[in-house]
Amino acid sequence: MIQEKPMTQSLLNRVPVIPVVVVDDVDHAIPIARALVAGGLPVIELTLRTPVALTAIERIASEVPEIFLGAGTIVEPSQAKQAASAGAQFLVSPGSTPTLLRAMTDSGLPHLPGVATVSEILTALEAGYTELKFFPAEAAGGANYLKSVSSPIPAARFCPTGGISTTNAHQYLALPNVGCVGGSWLTPSDVVASGNWARITELAAAAATL
Ligand code: 3PG
């Protein structure tokens, strides 16, 4: 059994929607963060999926301190420390291997480990986690799946991500075991590429009231 001592600061009670952001051009990082804040979503999960992601985190940490800045897509243990050093304030991983959990715990940052099965949920609970990312939410069973696990495993609460948008977010947010959802629909790649930051603020404002 994994014995961890995860940080207990809640990550699920801040906003109804955590924007999941992929930054391809580092010059987009600050305008995206400012646009999300302006729309009422002062939280960002910036994914470590591009070569500029850590630099983007550094810039946002320095220039947009009012945003609660997370690093997502932590898939290798070394990324936890790198993200913390860059200025991330929380970490998110799509899965939860023992090594990843150790690295995220060692970073000293609050973190959301990813789960998709009942056994993974139970393993995470045994390790002391009660807040989890449910990924990939739609492909792994969607809101019906989380509804089914809420009765036997009420202690686990989730931020589902993967295939969620305004059309289905409410199905998740209505569940007692969902604190918030995450998604990339707030920062569509074409909107980001065109520098339409006002549109991102509009999308964030709509999501903030879900
Ligand atoms: C994530 O990392 O949480 C997902 O890639 C977000 O999924 P989405 O792009 O379908 O919103």
Residues whose N, C-alpha, C, O or C-beta is under 5 A from the ligand:
A	BS01	3PG	V20 T161 G162 G163 I164 G182 G183 S184 W185
